[in-house]
Amino acid sequence: MPIRIATRAVIVQDDRLLLVNAFPGDQSDLWCAPGGGAEPHSSLPDNLRREVHEETGLVIAVGAPCLVNEFHNPDTGFHQVELFFRCRITDGALRDDWQDPEAIVTRRRFVTRAEMAGLRYKPDSLPDVAFSRGMGYDPLERLVK
């Protein structure tokens, strides 16, 4: 099985990080940064703009990379490399009635670093990267739901 490439947006506004739950319904309480799989022949920033808009309704400007993360599931052979970029919102606002056309993301919210302590999220290094200015690498983590 080939390695899947994904892009994710680190959007911090008013000291709050945008997170999404990418599990339809209540399948999981795991949160992550918005984004998704890269499509061939489209740049990583273009992929990220498309994914963030689908999942949140927001229009973003894509900035510098800030984190590389790897997920894998040795039981299935799944392996994903995620490239996180610092982004900013250029248009739109979160709305409860926004519908992800793929019906994957049904919940989205901004959270403070303190609020993240009460949530399950991946990757583990996300708050450190989001609320600092550094670059991170989160080595191979086992995929969890």
C-alpha positions in Angstrom: 0.0 0.0 0.0 1.5 3.4 -1.0 2.1 6.1 1.6 -0.7 8.6 1.6 0.2 12.3 1.7 -2.1 14.7 3.5 -2.1 18.4 4.3 -3.4 20.1 7.5 -4.0 23.7 8.5 -2.8 25.2 11.8 -5.2 28.1 12.2 -4.8 30.1 15.4 -7.2 33.0 15.8 -7.5 35.0 19.1 -5.3 32.4 20.9 -7.6 29.6 19.8 -6.8 26.7 17.4 -9.3 25.4 14.9 -10.0 21.7 15.2 -12.4 19.4 13.4 -13.8 16.0 14.2 -13.3 13.9 11.0 -15.6 11.0 12.0 -19.2 11.1 10.9 -21.7 11.2 13.7 -20.4 10.2 17.0 -18.0 7.5 15.9 -15.0 9.0 17.7 -14.2 11.9 20.0 -10.8 12.4 18.3 -10.1 15.9 17.0 -7.5 17.1 14.5 -6.5 20.1 12.4 -8.6 20.5 9.2 -7.2 19.1 6.0 -7.0 15.9 4.2 -5.5 13.8 1.4 -3.5 15.4 -1.4 -4.8 14.9 -4.9 -2.2 14.3 -7.7 -1.2 17.2 -9.9 -2.4 19.8 -7.4 0.0 21.7 -5.2 0.0 21.0 -1.4 -1.3 24.6 -0.7 -4.1 24.2 -3.3 -5.1 20.8 -1.8 -5.1 22.4 1.7 -7.3 25.3 0.6 -9.8 22.9 -1.0 -9.9 20.6 2.0 -10.3 23.4 4.6 -13.1 25.0 2.6 -14.9 21.7 2.2 -14.6 20.9 5.9 -15.2 24.4 7.4 -16.5 26.8 4.7 -13.5 29.0 5.4 -11.2 30.5 2.8 -7.5 30.5 3.9 -4.1 31.8 3.0 -1.5 29.1 3.3 1.8 30.0 5.0 4.9 28.2 6.0 5.1 24.5 7.0 5.3 23.9 10.7 4.9 20.2 11.4 5.5 16.9 9.7 3.6 14.0 11.2 3.4 10.3 10.4 0.5 8.0 11.2 0.4 4.3 10.5 -1.6 1.2 11.2 0.6 -1.9 10.9 -2.5 -4.1 11.0 -3.8 -2.8 7.7 -0.6 -1.4 6.1 -2.0 2.2 6.2 0.7 4.9 6.4 0.1 8.6 6.1 2.5 11.5 6.1 0.9 14.8 7.1 2.3 18.2 6.3 1.0 21.0 8.5 1.1 24.6 7.4 0.4 27.8 9.3 -2.6 29.4 7.8 -4.9 32.4 8.3 -8.5 32.9 7.5 -9.1 35.4 4.6 -12.9 35.0 4.3 -15.8 33.3 6.1 -16.7 32.3 9.6 -17.5 29.0 11.3 -21.2 28.2 11.0 -23.1 25.4 12.7 -25.1 24.8 9.5 -22.0 24.2 7.2 -22.2 20.9 5.5 -19.0 19.0 4.4 -19.8 17.8 0.9 -18.2 14.5 1.7 -20.1 14.3 5.1 -16.9 13.4 7.0 -16.5 16.5 9.2 -19.6 17.2 11.1 -18.1 19.2 14.0 -15.6 22.1 14.0 -14.6 24.5 16.8 -11.9 26.8 18.0 -10.2 25.8 21.3 -7.7 27.3 23.6 -4.6 25.4 24.7 -6.1 24.9 28.1 -9.3 23.4 26.5 -7.2 21.0 24.5 -6.2 19.3 27.8 -9.7 18.0 28.0 -9.9 16.7 24.4 -8.5 13.7 22.6 -6.5 15.0 19.6 -3.8 13.9 17.2 -0.9 14.4 16.7 0.3 14.6 20.2 2.6 17.6 19.4 -0.2 19.7 17.9 -0.6 22.2 20.8 3.1 22.7 21.1 3.4 23.5 17.4 0.2 25.5 17.2 0.9 27.8 20.1 4.6 28.4 19.4 6.5 29.6 16.4 8.7 26.5 15.9 8.8 23.6 13.5 8.0 20.1 14.6 8.4 16.5 13.6 6.2 13.9 15.2 7.6 10.5 14.3 5.6 7.4 13.4 2.5 7.3 15.6 0.0 4.4 15.6 -3.3 5.5 14.1 -6.1 5.6 16.7 -9.9 6.3 16.4 
